[in-house]
């Protein structure tokens, strides 16, 4: 098992909540982490038809088998359990009793909000972060290899080629999760939609344009995009609301949460193609944004990341709030630092005016981290350190 930074958040929440929820995309390592964190708890997968039938038909007796709690895997397969779980944990008043894992947010989050409000501590687990790869000694030495592979643990654990793993992952996702969540008559059309989303990662989201390119309505595009979000394949980055006296762009930006999946959907099959592909800049930006989201999720926090862009085209790739002020992050895929890269950050600090800000960070595709007058320059492999 690779070291997972979310473990500390899980253990912390287990001291204050009777139920823990570990959610994230399929194959991100949720089950492995839950069982490693709580090795003494019985493990039950609700993908098992016998266990699922038992839970559906007699949920009280199903849960009473576990006087000291249990790890219940893929609990979204039996959402009715959550109501019964409420009574049991209220009666026992024992922290860290049940650990729930799930790979689809819709039913699971809705059920937890209704039945387990105030009783559940939630951690969202995405694929391996760069910091976890460093600690697990599996971080690719070349950036293009990382952009090709992404972070799903199985690719590194089993020494699989990304081009062999992702086709099966996508097929399984389409056949299982999508059909469970929405009625898609034409899976090939939905797959085209997913590929078109990959081509737009890092761009402003235009649902009408996206739908038109896929031959569907904007309403259908909105519904299908919600499915991708619920399955932790994509995320929307909203614009930062502070205007600094400027007219702002109001549309969110779309990002894939695993750059390897994005690369495969774009038809990229080898490192050489990554290096020369027109979307390499978008791939790198997607990877950095996903890394920043992972840092927040692994700490048990919501993402709360934004971008900033005004109507004149001035933009900061990522902005987030800290107790000490706003943190701006600029992203450049080039491997050699160029002095004009800091121009946007200089303008940002002028726009911010009297608003408290921290020294900006510029993440780039090079190998040397250093500090400059206007920003901290962070090499890609150093992201997540400190």
CORJO-V616657 format. One line per field, one symbol per residue. ss: DSSP state (H for helix, E for strand, - for the rest). psi: psi as a letter, one per 30 degrees, with the letter a starting at -180 (. if undefined). Layout:
ss = ???
psi = ???
This chain:
ss = -----HHHHHHHHH----EEEEE------HHHHHHHH----EEEE---HHHHHHHHH-HHHHHH-----EEEE-HHHH--HHHHHHHHHHHH-----EEEEE--HHHHHHHHHHH----EEEEE-----HHHHHH-------HHHHHHH---HHHHH----HHHHHHHHHHHHHHHHHHHH-----HHHHHHHHHHHHH----E--HHHHHHHH---HHHHHHHHHHHHH---EEEEEE--------E----EEEE--HHHHHHH-----HHHHHH---HHHHHHHHHHHHHHHHHHH-------EEEEE----EEEEEEEE--EEEEEEEE------HHHHHHHHHHHHHH----E--EEEEE-----EE---EEEEEHHH----
psi = kkkkffeeeeeeffffkfkkkjlllkgfgeeeeeeeeiffkkkkkgfjeeeeeeeeeieeeefffifglljjkhfffifffeeeeeeeeeeehkkhekjkllgkedeeeeeeeefgkffkkkkkjllkleeeeeeghgkkfkeeeeeeeagkeeeeeghkkefeeeeeeeeeeeedeeffeljjejeeeeeeeeeeeefgkglkkjeeeeeeffglleeeeeeeeeeeefghellkjlkkfkfhglklkfklkkklfkfeeeeeffgkfleeeeefkfgeeeeeeeeeeeeeeeeeefggllehkllkklfffkkkekklklffakkkkkkkflfkkkefffeeeeeeeeefcfkkllklkjklgafkklkleflkjkleffkfk.
